[in-house]
Amino acid sequence: RIFHTYSTYARGLEDFLGTYRFLDVLPKGRDEGDLPWTMAWLQRRDQYGADLVSIEGIE
């Protein structure tokens, strides 16, 4: 038997992520105020602009 005992959505697990706790105490925080959704600041490595990826030694 399998029981669904706990669910969380949106920002429910942030207390367990140390990076978010650190960002929350910085002056700009996560800088989410002008974003269309709260996790819009997070990007995969292949989504950054070409100028940021062209650093020597990083492909």
Secondary structure as UniProt FT lines:
FT   TURN            10..13
FT   HELIX           14..16
FT   HELIX           18..24
FT   TURN            27..30
FT   TURN            33..34
FT   TURN            38..41
FT   HELIX           45..47
FT   HELIX           50..53
FT   TURN            56..57
//
